[in-house]
Amino acid sequence: MPANKRNTRSTWADPDDAPELTDEFFDRAALYHGDKLVRRGRPKSANPKVAVSLRLPSEVLARWKATGAGWQTRMVESLRLHAP
């Protein structure tokens, strides 16, 4: 076998050697309600944001990005202030 190939076969054979199922394991497990997978995470927003495609001059975008982290949020606030 070439040196860059990994051995992907499992070495675990004895069911008594199975790892302990901890609370962390169950916290990360998929949750089902009947046959339906229940999604975890942030609940759906009552007022979700909408993805748009917008063409901007490169220098304008560069100036916004140069303001550092959070530039998109600041851009939205600026648009909100100037919206009719």
PDB file of N, CA, C and O in Angstrom, chain B, residues numbered from 101:
ATOM      1  N   MET B 101       0.854  -1.180   0.000  1.00  0.00           N
ATOM      2  CA  MET B 101       0.000   0.000   0.000  1.00  0.00           C
ATOM      3  C   MET B 101       0.898   1.241   0.000  1.00  0.00           C
ATOM      4  O   MET B 101       1.885   1.279   0.734  1.00  0.00           O
ATOM      5  N   PRO B 102       0.568   2.269  -0.821  1.00  0.00           N
ATOM      6  CA  PRO B 102       1.371   3.481  -0.855  1.00  0.00           C
ATOM      7  C   PRO B 102       1.388   4.171   0.511  1.00  0.00           C
ATOM      8  O   PRO B 102       0.446   4.043   1.294  1.00  0.00           O
ATOM      9  N   ALA B 103       2.454   4.890   0.782  1.00  0.00           N
ATOM     10  CA  ALA B 103       2.641   5.537   2.079  1.00  0.00           C
ATOM     11  C   ALA B 103       1.615   6.641   2.338  1.00  0.00           C
ATOM     12  O   ALA B 103       1.338   6.943   3.499  1.00  0.00           O
ATOM     13  N   ASN B 104       1.042   7.254   1.298  1.00  0.00           N
ATOM     14  CA  ASN B 104       0.112   8.360   1.505  1.00  0.00           C
ATOM     15  C   ASN B 104      -1.328   7.892   1.719  1.00  0.00           C
ATOM     16  O   ASN B 104      -2.202   8.720   1.975  1.00  0.00           O
ATOM     17  N   LYS B 105      -1.595   6.599   1.622  1.00  0.00           N
ATOM     18  CA  LYS B 105      -2.937   6.062   1.847  1.00  0.00           C
ATOM     19  C   LYS B 105      -3.088   5.734   3.327  1.00  0.00           C
ATOM     20  O   LYS B 105      -2.169   5.201   3.948  1.00  0.00           O
ATOM     21  N   ARG B 106      -4.252   6.053   3.888  1.00  0.00           N
ATOM     22  CA  ARG B 106      -4.501   5.746   5.288  1.00  0.00           C
ATOM     23  C   ARG B 106      -5.260   4.435   5.384  1.00  0.00           C
ATOM     24  O   ARG B 106      -6.032   4.075   4.495  1.00  0.00           O
ATOM     25  N   ASN B 107      -5.028   3.740   6.465  1.00  0.00           N
ATOM     26  CA  ASN B 107      -5.799   2.540   6.744  1.00  0.00           C
ATOM     27  C   ASN B 107      -7.115   2.992   7.362  1.00  0.00           C
ATOM     28  O   ASN B 107      -7.122   3.530   8.470  1.00  0.00           O
ATOM     29  N   THR B 108      -8.225   2.783   6.665  1.00  0.00           N
ATOM     30  CA  THR B 108      -9.514   3.267   7.142  1.00  0.00           C
ATOM     31  C   THR B 108     -10.336   2.169   7.798  1.00  0.00           C
ATOM     32  O   THR B 108     -11.481   2.413   8.177  1.00  0.00           O
ATOM     33  N   ARG B 109      -9.801   0.997   7.939  1.00  0.00           N
ATOM     34  CA  ARG B 109     -10.534  -0.101   8.570  1.00  0.00           C
ATOM     35  C   ARG B 109     -10.574   0.129  10.071  1.00  0.00           C
ATOM     36  O   ARG B 109      -9.595   0.578  10.665  1.00  0.00           O
ATOM     37  N   SER B 110     -11.707  -0.181  10.678  1.00  0.00           N
ATOM     38  CA  SER B 110     -11.877  -0.025  12.104  1.00  0.00           C
ATOM     39  C   SER B 110     -11.119  -1.109  12.846  1.00  0.00           C
ATOM     40  O   SER B 110     -11.068  -2.253  12.393  1.00  0.00           O
ATOM     41  N   THR B 111     -10.530  -0.764  13.978  1.00  0.00           N
ATOM     42  CA  THR B 111      -9.835  -1.744  14.801  1.00  0.00           C
ATOM     43  C   THR B 111     -10.714  -2.184  15.961  1.00  0.00           C
ATOM     44  O   THR B 111     -10.311  -3.054  16.733  1.00  0.00           O
ATOM     45  N   TRP B 112     -11.893  -1.615  16.106  1.00  0.00           N
ATOM     46  CA  TRP B 112     -12.815  -1.948  17.184  1.00  0.00           C
ATOM     47  C   TRP B 112     -13.561  -3.223  16.832  1.00  0.00           C
ATOM     48  O   TRP B 112     -14.146  -3.316  15.752  1.00  0.00           O
ATOM     49  N   ALA B 113     -13.551  -4.204  17.722  1.00  0.00           N
ATOM     50  CA  ALA B 113     -14.203  -5.469  17.422  1.00  0.00           C
ATOM     51  C   ALA B 113     -15.136  -5.925  18.543  1.00  0.00           C
ATOM     52  O   ALA B 113     -16.120  -6.612  18.271  1.00  0.00           O
ATOM     53  N   ASP B 114     -14.856  -5.565  19.779  1.00  0.00           N
ATOM     54  CA  ASP B 114     -15.616  -6.059  20.920  1.00  0.00           C
ATOM     55  C   ASP B 114     -16.674  -5.044  21.337  1.00  0.00           C
ATOM     56  O   ASP B 114     -16.321  -3.935  21.736  1.00  0.00           O
ATOM     57  N   PRO B 115     -17.977  -5.389  21.257  1.00  0.00           N
ATOM     58  CA  PRO B 115     -19.024  -4.437  21.656  1.00  0.00           C
ATOM     59  C   PRO B 115     -18.898  -3.981  23.098  1.00  0.00           C
ATOM     60  O   PRO B 115     -19.378  -2.899  23.438  1.00  0.00           O
ATOM     61  N   ASP B 116     -18.268  -4.772  23.955  1.00  0.00           N
ATOM     62  CA  ASP B 116     -18.076  -4.362  25.352  1.00  0.00           C
ATOM     63  C   ASP B 116     -17.066  -3.227  25.468  1.00  0.00           C
ATOM     64  O   ASP B 116     -16.999  -2.566  26.504  1.00  0.00           O
ATOM     65  N   ASP B 117     -16.283  -2.991  24.420  1.00  0.00           N
ATOM     66  CA  ASP B 117     -15.292  -1.914  24.421  1.00  0.00           C
ATOM     67  C   ASP B 117     -15.859  -0.625  23.840  1.00  0.00           C
ATOM     68  O   ASP B 117     -15.115   0.334  23.632  1.00  0.00           O
ATOM     69  N   ALA B 118     -17.164  -0.585  23.574  1.00  0.00           N
ATOM     70  CA  ALA B 118     -17.786   0.605  22.983  1.00  0.00           C
ATOM     71  C   ALA B 118     -17.596   1.790  23.919  1.00  0.00           C
ATOM     72  O   ALA B 118     -17.632   1.624  25.138  1.00  0.00           O
ATOM     73  N   PRO B 119     -17.393   2.993  23.363  1.00  0.00           N
ATOM     74  CA  PRO B 119     -17.223   4.165  24.217  1.00  0.00           C
ATOM     75  C   PRO B 119     -18.507   4.465  24.981  1.00  0.00           C
ATOM     76  O   PRO B 119     -19.606   4.147  24.525  1.00  0.00           O
ATOM     77  N   GLU B 120     -18.352   5.081  26.148  1.00  0.00           N
ATOM     78  CA  GLU B 120     -19.504   5.445  26.966  1.00  0.00           C
ATOM     79  C   GLU B 120     -20.308   6.538  26.265  1.00  0.00           C
ATOM     80  O   GLU B 120     -19.736   7.478  25.713  1.00  0.00           O
ATOM     81  N   LEU B 121     -21.627   6.411  26.289  1.00  0.00           N
ATOM     82  CA  LEU B 121     -22.496   7.426  25.696  1.00  0.00           C
ATOM     83  C   LEU B 121     -22.754   8.499  26.748  1.00  0.00           C
ATOM     84  O   LEU B 121     -23.501   8.291  27.705  1.00  0.00           O
ATOM     85  N   THR B 122     -22.123   9.643  26.549  1.00  0.00           N
ATOM     86  CA  THR B 122     -22.183  10.729  27.523  1.00  0.00           C
ATOM     87  C   THR B 122     -23.312  11.702  27.194  1.00  0.00           C
ATOM     88  O   THR B 122     -23.923  11.612  26.130  1.00  0.00           O
ATOM     89  N   ASP B 123     -23.585  12.626  28.103  1.00  0.00           N
ATOM     90  CA  ASP B 123     -24.577  13.677  27.858  1.00  0.00           C
ATOM     91  C   ASP B 123     -24.182  14.504  26.645  1.00  0.00           C
ATOM     92  O   ASP B 123     -25.044  14.918  25.869  1.00  0.00           O
ATOM     93  N   GLU B 124     -22.886  14.748  26.475  1.00  0.00           N
ATOM     94  CA  GLU B 124     -22.408  15.522  25.322  1.00  0.00           C
ATOM     95  C   GLU B 124     -22.759  14.814  24.016  1.00  0.00           C
ATOM     96  O   GLU B 124     -23.154  15.461  23.045  1.00  0.00           O
ATOM     97  N   PHE B 125     -22.619  13.494  23.987  1.00  0.00           N
ATOM     98  CA  PHE B 125     -22.969  12.722  22.803  1.00  0.00           C
ATOM     99  C   PHE B 125     -24.439  12.929  22.451  1.00  0.00           C
ATOM    100  O   PHE B 125     -24.773  13.165  21.290  1.00  0.00           O
ATOM    101  N   PHE B 126     -25.314  12.844  23.444  1.00  0.00           N
ATOM    102  CA  PHE B 126     -26.741  12.981  23.197  1.00  0.00           C
ATOM    103  C   PHE B 126     -27.132  14.424  22.889  1.00  0.00           C
ATOM    104  O   PHE B 126     -28.094  14.658  22.158  1.00  0.00           O
ATOM    105  N   ASP B 127     -26.394  15.397  23.439  1.00  0.00           N
ATOM    106  CA  ASP B 127     -26.661  16.809  23.132  1.00  0.00           C
ATOM    107  C   ASP B 127     -26.407  17.103  21.656  1.00  0.00           C
ATOM    108  O   ASP B 127     -27.079  17.954  21.073  1.00  0.00           O
ATOM    109  N   ARG B 128     -25.439  16.403  21.042  1.00  0.00           N
ATOM    110  CA  ARG B 128     -25.095  16.643  19.642  1.00  0.00           C
ATOM    111  C   ARG B 128     -25.869  15.744  18.686  1.00  0.00           C
ATOM    112  O   ARG B 128     -25.755  15.908  17.471  1.00  0.00           O
ATOM    113  N   ALA B 129     -26.646  14.806  19.196  1.00  0.00           N
ATOM    114  CA  ALA B 129     -27.351  13.837  18.354  1.00  0.00           C
ATOM    115  C   ALA B 129     -28.523  14.488  17.619  1.00  0.00           C
ATOM    116  O   ALA B 129     -29.067  15.501  18.059  1.00  0.00           O
ATOM    117  N   ALA B 130     -28.898  13.884  16.493  1.00  0.00           N
ATOM    118  CA  ALA B 130     -30.068  14.351  15.743  1.00  0.00           C
ATOM    119  C   ALA B 130     -31.325  14.036  16.557  1.00  0.00           C
ATOM    120  O   ALA B 130     -31.412  12.988  17.197  1.00  0.00           O
ATOM    121  N   LEU B 131     -32.274  14.933  16.527  1.00  0.00           N
ATOM    122  CA  LEU B 131     -33.508  14.777  17.287  1.00  0.00           C
ATOM    123  C   LEU B 131     -34.660  14.546  16.316  1.00  0.00           C
ATOM    124  O   LEU B 131     -34.850  15.326  15.383  1.00  0.00           O
ATOM    125  N   TYR B 132     -35.414  13.498  16.524  1.00  0.00           N
ATOM    126  CA  TYR B 132     -36.536  13.163  15.653  1.00  0.00           C
ATOM    127  C   TYR B 132     -37.841  13.244  16.429  1.00  0.00           C
ATOM    128  O   TYR B 132     -37.901  12.887  17.605  1.00  0.00           O
ATOM    129  N   HIS B 133     -38.883  13.717  15.761  1.00  0.00           N
ATOM    130  CA  HIS B 133     -40.238  13.678  16.282  1.00  0.00           C
ATOM    131  C   HIS B 133     -40.987  12.763  15.328  1.00  0.00           C
ATOM    132  O   HIS B 133     -41.421  13.194  14.260  1.00  0.00           O
ATOM    133  N   GLY B 134     -41.140  11.490  15.716  1.00  0.00           N
ATOM    134  CA  GLY B 134     -41.645  10.487  14.775  1.00  0.00           C
ATOM    135  C   GLY B 134     -40.596  10.253  13.709  1.00  0.00           C
ATOM    136  O   GLY B 134     -39.444   9.958  14.028  1.00  0.00           O
ATOM    137  N   ASP B 135     -40.977  10.381  12.446  1.00  0.00           N
ATOM    138  CA  ASP B 135     -40.029  10.219  11.340  1.00  0.00           C
ATOM    139  C   ASP B 135     -39.420  11.536  10.894  1.00  0.00           C
ATOM    140  O   ASP B 135     -38.557  11.548  10.017  1.00  0.00           O
ATOM    141  N   LYS B 136     -39.854  12.651  11.483  1.00  0.00           N
ATOM    142  CA  LYS B 136     -39.408  13.970  11.049  1.00  0.00           C
ATOM    143  C   LYS B 136     -38.221  14.445  11.884  1.00  0.00           C
ATOM    144  O   LYS B 136     -38.258  14.440  13.114  1.00  0.00           O
ATOM    145  N   LEU B 137     -37.166  14.857  11.175  1.00  0.00           N
ATOM    146  CA  LEU B 137     -35.988  15.412  11.834  1.00  0.00           C
ATOM    147  C   LEU B 137     -36.314  16.808  12.329  1.00  0.00           C
ATOM    148  O   LEU B 137     -36.754  17.658  11.555  1.00  0.00           O
ATOM    149  N   VAL B 138     -36.102  17.050  13.610  1.00  0.00           N
ATOM    150  CA  VAL B 138     -36.333  18.365  14.202  1.00  0.00           C
ATOM    151  C   VAL B 138     -35.025  19.141  14.096  1.00  0.00           C
ATOM    152  O   VAL B 138     -33.988  18.687  14.580  1.00  0.00           O
ATOM    153  N   ARG B 139     -35.075  20.292  13.474  1.00  0.00           N
ATOM    154  CA  ARG B 139     -33.866  21.102  13.305  1.00  0.00           C
ATOM    155  C   ARG B 139     -33.495  21.771  14.617  1.00  0.00           C
ATOM    156  O   ARG B 139     -34.354  22.262  15.350  1.00  0.00           O
ATOM    157  N   ARG B 140     -32.216  21.780  14.892  1.00  0.00           N
ATOM    158  CA  ARG B 140     -31.714  22.443  16.090  1.00  0.00           C
ATOM    159  C   ARG B 140     -31.176  23.812  15.694  1.00  0.00           C
ATOM    160  O   ARG B 140     -31.084  24.141  14.511  1.00  0.00           O
ATOM    161  N   GLY B 141     -30.831  24.585  16.678  1.00  0.00           N
ATOM    162  CA  GLY B 141     -30.207  25.865  16.415  1.00  0.00           C
ATOM    163  C   GLY B 141     -31.148  27.024  16.613  1.00  0.00           C
ATOM    164  O   GLY B 141     -32.179  26.909  17.276  1.00  0.00           O
ATOM    165  N   ARG B 142     -30.782  28.126  16.035  1.00  0.00           N
ATOM    166  CA  ARG B 142     -31.540  29.358  16.192  1.00  0.00           C
ATOM    167  C   ARG B 142     -32.933  29.209  15.599  1.00  0.00           C
ATOM    168  O   ARG B 142     -33.083  28.692  14.492  1.00  0.00           O
ATOM    169  N   PRO B 143     -33.954  29.656  16.326  1.00  0.00           N
ATOM    170  CA  PRO B 143     -35.309  29.562  15.772  1.00  0.00           C
ATOM    171  C   PRO B 143     -35.482  30.495  14.580  1.00  0.00           C
ATOM    172  O   PRO B 143     -34.733  31.459  14.427  1.00  0.00           O
ATOM    173  N   LYS B 144     -36.456  30.212  13.750  1.00  0.00           N
ATOM    174  CA  LYS B 144     -36.739  31.051  12.585  1.00  0.00           C
ATOM    175  C   LYS B 144     -37.092  32.457  13.046  1.00  0.00           C
ATOM    176  O   LYS B 144     -37.821  32.642  14.021  1.00  0.00           O
ATOM    177  N   SER B 145     -36.570  33.434  12.337  1.00  0.00           N
ATOM    178  CA  SER B 145     -36.836  34.832  12.644  1.00  0.00           C
ATOM    179  C   SER B 145     -38.205  35.231  12.106  1.00  0.00           C
ATOM    180  O   SER B 145     -38.618  34.787  11.035  1.00  0.00           O
ATOM    181  N   ALA B 146     -38.905  36.075  12.865  1.00  0.00           N
ATOM    182  CA  ALA B 146     -40.193  36.595  12.397  1.00  0.00           C
ATOM    183  C   ALA B 146     -39.983  37.586  11.259  1.00  0.00           C
ATOM    184  O   ALA B 146     -40.887  37.810  10.454  1.00  0.00           O
ATOM    185  N   ASN B 147     -38.792  38.181  11.188  1.00  0.00           N
ATOM    186  CA  ASN B 147     -38.478  39.176  10.173  1.00  0.00           C
ATOM    187  C   ASN B 147     -37.091  38.864   9.582  1.00  0.00           C
ATOM    188  O   ASN B 147     -36.138  39.597   9.845  1.00  0.00           O
ATOM    189  N   PRO B 148     -36.966  37.786   8.788  1.00  0.00           N
ATOM    190  CA  PRO B 148     -35.649  37.367   8.305  1.00  0.00           C
ATOM    191  C   PRO B 148     -35.058  38.336   7.284  1.00  0.00           C
ATOM    192  O   PRO B 148     -35.776  39.056   6.590  1.00  0.00           O
ATOM    193  N   LYS B 149     -33.733  38.331   7.214  1.00  0.00           N
ATOM    194  CA  LYS B 149     -33.043  39.145   6.214  1.00  0.00           C
ATOM    195  C   LYS B 149     -33.176  38.479   4.855  1.00  0.00           C
ATOM    196  O   LYS B 149     -33.418  37.276   4.759  1.00  0.00           O
ATOM    197  N   VAL B 150     -33.017  39.275   3.808  1.00  0.00           N
ATOM    198  CA  VAL B 150     -33.165  38.792   2.436  1.00  0.00           C
ATOM    199  C   VAL B 150     -31.835  38.966   1.721  1.00  0.00           C
ATOM    200  O   VAL B 150     -31.237  40.041   1.775  1.00  0.00           O
ATOM    201  N   ALA B 151     -31.367  37.922   1.055  1.00  0.00           N
ATOM    202  CA  ALA B 151     -30.126  38.006   0.284  1.00  0.00           C
ATOM    203  C   ALA B 151     -30.412  38.732  -1.027  1.00  0.00           C
ATOM    204  O   ALA B 151     -31.400  38.446  -1.703  1.00  0.00           O
ATOM    205  N   VAL B 152     -29.533  39.676  -1.379  1.00  0.00           N
ATOM    206  CA  VAL B 152     -29.656  40.406  -2.638  1.00  0.00           C
ATOM    207  C   VAL B 152     -28.301  40.430  -3.332  1.00  0.00           C
ATOM    208  O   VAL B 152     -27.263  40.204  -2.709  1.00  0.00           O
ATOM    209  N   SER B 153     -28.330  40.703  -4.608  1.00  0.00           N
ATOM    210  CA  SER B 153     -27.114  40.890  -5.367  1.00  0.00           C
ATOM    211  C   SER B 153     -27.056  42.368  -5.730  1.00  0.00           C
ATOM    212  O   SER B 153     -28.009  42.910  -6.289  1.00  0.00           O
ATOM    213  N   LEU B 154     -25.950  43.014  -5.415  1.00  0.00           N
ATOM    214  CA  LEU B 154     -25.824  44.457  -5.620  1.00  0.00           C
ATOM    215  C   LEU B 154     -24.458  44.748  -6.213  1.00  0.00           C
ATOM    216  O   LEU B 154     -23.438  44.295  -5.693  1.00  0.00           O
ATOM    217  N   ARG B 155     -24.440  45.496  -7.291  1.00  0.00           N
ATOM    218  CA  ARG B 155     -23.170  45.858  -7.910  1.00  0.00           C
ATOM    219  C   ARG B 155     -22.751  47.234  -7.406  1.00  0.00           C
ATOM    220  O   ARG B 155     -23.461  48.223  -7.584  1.00  0.00           O
ATOM    221  N   LEU B 156     -21.586  47.272  -6.779  1.00  0.00           N
ATOM    222  CA  LEU B 156     -21.044  48.521  -6.225  1.00  0.00           C
ATOM    223  C   LEU B 156     -19.691  48.800  -6.856  1.00  0.00           C
ATOM    224  O   LEU B 156     -18.985  47.873  -7.253  1.00  0.00           O
ATOM    225  N   PRO B 157     -19.326  50.075  -6.949  1.00  0.00           N
ATOM    226  CA  PRO B 157     -17.962  50.390  -7.402  1.00  0.00           C
ATOM    227  C   PRO B 157     -16.956  49.796  -6.404  1.00  0.00           C
ATOM    228  O   PRO B 157     -17.179  49.824  -5.194  1.00  0.00           O
ATOM    229  N   SER B 158     -15.860  49.267  -6.924  1.00  0.00           N
ATOM    230  CA  SER B 158     -14.881  48.593  -6.061  1.00  0.00           C
ATOM    231  C   SER B 158     -14.329  49.521  -4.978  1.00  0.00           C
ATOM    232  O   SER B 158     -14.062  49.079  -3.860  1.00  0.00           O
ATOM    233  N   GLU B 159     -14.156  50.808  -5.302  1.00  0.00           N
ATOM    234  CA  GLU B 159     -13.608  51.725  -4.283  1.00  0.00           C
ATOM    235  C   GLU B 159     -14.601  51.961  -3.145  1.00  0.00           C
ATOM    236  O   GLU B 159     -14.190  52.167  -2.003  1.00  0.00           O
ATOM    237  N   VAL B 160     -15.898  51.935  -3.441  1.00  0.00           N
ATOM    238  CA  VAL B 160     -16.906  52.105  -2.387  1.00  0.00           C
ATOM    239  C   VAL B 160     -16.871  50.906  -1.445  1.00  0.00           C
ATOM    240  O   VAL B 160     -16.863  51.065  -0.224  1.00  0.00           O
ATOM    241  N   LEU B 161     -16.850  49.715  -2.018  1.00  0.00           N
ATOM    242  CA  LEU B 161     -16.793  48.513  -1.206  1.00  0.00           C
ATOM    243  C   LEU B 161     -15.498  48.470  -0.393  1.00  0.00           C
ATOM    244  O   LEU B 161     -15.516  48.101   0.781  1.00  0.00           O
ATOM    245  N   ALA B 162     -14.399  48.838  -0.997  1.00  0.00           N
ATOM    246  CA  ALA B 162     -13.116  48.843  -0.288  1.00  0.00           C
ATOM    247  C   ALA B 162     -13.148  49.792   0.901  1.00  0.00           C
ATOM    248  O   ALA B 162     -12.588  49.484   1.953  1.00  0.00           O
ATOM    249  N   ARG B 163     -13.802  50.949   0.746  1.00  0.00           N
ATOM    250  CA  ARG B 163     -13.886  51.909   1.866  1.00  0.00           C
ATOM    251  C   ARG B 163     -14.722  51.339   3.007  1.00  0.00           C
ATOM    252  O   ARG B 163     -14.376  51.516   4.175  1.00  0.00           O
ATOM    253  N   TRP B 164     -15.821  50.655   2.681  1.00  0.00           N
ATOM    254  CA  TRP B 164     -16.632  50.045   3.740  1.00  0.00           C
ATOM    255  C   TRP B 164     -15.840  48.953   4.448  1.00  0.00           C
ATOM    256  O   TRP B 164     -15.828  48.896   5.678  1.00  0.00           O
ATOM    257  N   LYS B 165     -15.177  48.087   3.686  1.00  0.00           N
ATOM    258  CA  LYS B 165     -14.410  46.995   4.287  1.00  0.00           C
ATOM    259  C   LYS B 165     -13.257  47.517   5.138  1.00  0.00           C
ATOM    260  O   LYS B 165     -12.889  46.896   6.135  1.00  0.00           O
ATOM    261  N   ALA B 166     -12.690  48.652   4.750  1.00  0.00           N
ATOM    262  CA  ALA B 166     -11.570  49.229   5.493  1.00  0.00           C
ATOM    263  C   ALA B 166     -11.981  49.693   6.887  1.00  0.00           C
ATOM    264  O   ALA B 166     -11.123  49.928   7.738  1.00  0.00           O
ATOM    265  N   THR B 167     -13.281  49.826   7.129  1.00  0.00           N
ATOM    266  CA  THR B 167     -13.736  50.254   8.460  1.00  0.00           C
ATOM    267  C   THR B 167     -13.675  49.110   9.471  1.00  0.00           C
ATOM    268  O   THR B 167     -13.932  49.318  10.657  1.00  0.00           O
ATOM    269  N   GLY B 168     -13.339  47.911   9.013  1.00  0.00           N
ATOM    270  CA  GLY B 168     -13.125  46.793   9.931  1.00  0.00           C
ATOM    271  C   GLY B 168     -14.341  45.900  10.092  1.00  0.00           C
ATOM    272  O   GLY B 168     -15.339  46.029   9.382  1.00  0.00           O
ATOM    273  N   ALA B 169     -14.225  44.989  11.051  1.00  0.00           N
ATOM    274  CA  ALA B 169     -15.292  44.017  11.311  1.00  0.00           C
ATOM    275  C   ALA B 169     -16.600  44.736  11.590  1.00  0.00           C
ATOM    276  O   ALA B 169     -16.620  45.773  12.254  1.00  0.00           O
ATOM    277  N   GLY B 170     -17.683  44.186  11.085  1.00  0.00           N
ATOM    278  CA  GLY B 170     -18.998  44.786  11.275  1.00  0.00           C
ATOM    279  C   GLY B 170     -19.378  45.763  10.182  1.00  0.00           C
ATOM    280  O   GLY B 170     -20.384  46.461  10.299  1.00  0.00           O
ATOM    281  N   TRP B 171     -18.586  45.824   9.116  1.00  0.00           N
ATOM    282  CA  TRP B 171     -18.857  46.813   8.060  1.00  0.00           C
ATOM    283  C   TRP B 171     -20.208  46.579   7.403  1.00  0.00           C
ATOM    284  O   TRP B 171     -20.869  47.539   7.007  1.00  0.00           O
ATOM    285  N   GLN B 172     -20.633  45.330   7.277  1.00  0.00           N
ATOM    286  CA  GLN B 172     -21.925  45.050   6.637  1.00  0.00           C
ATOM    287  C   GLN B 172     -23.076  45.584   7.492  1.00  0.00           C
ATOM    288  O   GLN B 172     -24.035  46.151   6.969  1.00  0.00           O
ATOM    289  N   THR B 173     -22.975  45.401   8.795  1.00  0.00           N
ATOM    290  CA  THR B 173     -24.007  45.912   9.706  1.00  0.00           C
ATOM    291  C   THR B 173     -24.056  47.428   9.639  1.00  0.00           C
ATOM    292  O   THR B 173     -25.137  48.016   9.613  1.00  0.00           O
ATOM    293  N   ARG B 174     -22.879  48.071   9.610  1.00  0.00           N
ATOM    294  CA  ARG B 174     -22.848  49.537   9.509  1.00  0.00           C
ATOM    295  C   ARG B 174     -23.419  50.011   8.175  1.00  0.00           C
ATOM    296  O   ARG B 174     -24.076  51.051   8.119  1.00  0.00           O
ATOM    297  N   MET B 175     -23.176  49.260   7.103  1.00  0.00           N
ATOM    298  CA  MET B 175     -23.721  49.621   5.800  1.00  0.00           C
ATOM    299  C   MET B 175     -25.251  49.539   5.839  1.00  0.00           C
ATOM    300  O   MET B 175     -25.928  50.417   5.304  1.00  0.00           O
ATOM    301  N   VAL B 176     -25.793  48.507   6.458  1.00  0.00           N
ATOM    302  CA  VAL B 176     -27.239  48.359   6.567  1.00  0.00           C
ATOM    303  C   VAL B 176     -27.825  49.517   7.368  1.00  0.00           C
ATOM    304  O   VAL B 176     -28.858  50.069   6.989  1.00  0.00           O
ATOM    305  N   GLU B 177     -27.185  49.885   8.458  1.00  0.00           N
ATOM    306  CA  GLU B 177     -27.677  51.007   9.267  1.00  0.00           C
ATOM    307  C   GLU B 177     -27.660  52.312   8.468  1.00  0.00           C
ATOM    308  O   GLU B 177     -28.580  53.122   8.576  1.00  0.00           O
ATOM    309  N   SER B 178     -26.617  52.509   7.673  1.00  0.00           N
ATOM    310  CA  SER B 178     -26.540  53.702   6.838  1.00  0.00           C
ATOM    311  C   SER B 178     -27.683  53.709   5.804  1.00  0.00           C
ATOM    312  O   SER B 178     -28.323  54.736   5.574  1.00  0.00           O
ATOM    313  N   LEU B 179     -27.918  52.554   5.197  1.00  0.00           N
ATOM    314  CA  LEU B 179     -29.024  52.466   4.234  1.00  0.00           C
ATOM    315  C   LEU B 179     -30.369  52.710   4.919  1.00  0.00           C
ATOM    316  O   LEU B 179     -31.251  53.364   4.364  1.00  0.00           O
ATOM    317  N   ARG B 180     -30.510  52.180   6.118  1.00  0.00           N
ATOM    318  CA  ARG B 180     -31.755  52.364   6.860  1.00  0.00           C
ATOM    319  C   ARG B 180     -31.993  53.834   7.180  1.00  0.00           C
ATOM    320  O   ARG B 180     -33.124  54.310   7.091  1.00  0.00           O
ATOM    321  N   LEU B 181     -30.944  54.554   7.549  1.00  0.00           N
ATOM    322  CA  LEU B 181     -31.060  55.977   7.867  1.00  0.00           C
ATOM    323  C   LEU B 181     -31.431  56.824   6.652  1.00  0.00           C
ATOM    324  O   LEU B 181     -32.125  57.834   6.772  1.00  0.00           O
ATOM    325  N   HIS B 182     -30.957  56.395   5.479  1.00  0.00           N
ATOM    326  CA  HIS B 182     -31.172  57.182   4.269  1.00  0.00           C
ATOM    327  C   HIS B 182     -32.356  56.695   3.412  1.00  0.00           C
ATOM    328  O   HIS B 182     -32.643  57.269   2.362  1.00  0.00           O
ATOM    329  N   ALA B 183     -33.024  55.655   3.861  1.00  0.00           N
ATOM    330  CA  ALA B 183     -34.177  55.143   3.104  1.00  0.00           C
ATOM    331  C   ALA B 183     -35.349  56.091   3.235  1.00  0.00           C
ATOM    332  O   ALA B 183     -35.576  56.647   4.309  1.00  0.00           O
ATOM    333  N   PRO B 184     -36.100  56.287   2.159  1.00  0.00           N
ATOM    334  CA  PRO B 184     -37.263  57.188   2.235  1.00  0.00           C
ATOM    335  C   PRO B 184     -38.360  56.616   3.128  1.00  0.00           C
ATOM    336  O   PRO B 184     -39.405  57.243   3.302  1.00  0.00           O
TER     337      PRO B 184
END
